[in-house]
Amino acid sequence: MSPKSLFIMKARFPLVGFGLLAFFWVTSIVGGVVARNAPVLVLPREMGVGGYVLIKRLVWDLVDEV
């Protein structure tokens, strides 16, 4: 049986997580942080790639209904 929170894990959690990373990235660029410290954009990019790989391997292959 699929848990009731499967939709949240498969759709909402990645949307919110990647949305927050994108928000941080865009505000860093607009705020001028990049001009002073360019490596600050490396961590959110790596977190996004790592999060995508983890979610793809562990969550997206779960069955919606049995």
N, C-alpha and C positions, 0 to 999 in steps of 0.2 A: 504494500500500500504506500502510496506517495504521501508525504507529509503535507499539511495544509499550507505550510510556508514555502513550498517549492516554487511557486510563482514569484514570490519575493526574492528568493535566492537566485533564480534564473533571470529575472527581468529587472527588478527594481534595484537590487544591490549593485550590480555592475553599472547601471545607469547613474546612480548617485555617486559611486566611487570614481568612475571615469569623468563624470561631470565636475566633481570637486578638483580632481587633478587638472583638468582643462582650465577651470576657473583660476587656480593658482598660477598656472603657466601663463595665461593671458594677462592677468593682473601684474605679474612680474615683468612681462615685456612692456606693458603700457606704463607701469610705474617707474621705469628706468633702472630697475635692478640689474638688468642684463648689461647695461653700459658699464656698470661698476664691477659686477661679478658674474661673468658669463657662465661658470660652472653651476650656478644655482638652478639651471634648467635641466641638468643631467639627471638629478634624482627623481623628479616627477616623471620624466620620460621612462626611466628604468622601472619605476614603480608601476607605470601603466603597462609596459610590456610584460613584466613579471606577473602582474595581476591578470592580464589577459590570458597568459599561458596557464596559470593555475585554475582560473575559472573555466577555461576550455577543457582542461583535462579532468577536473573534479566535479563540475556542476552542470555544464551544458549537455553532457551525455546522459544525465539522469532521465528516466522515463517520466513523462507527464502523468500518464494514467496506466494502470495495469488492467 
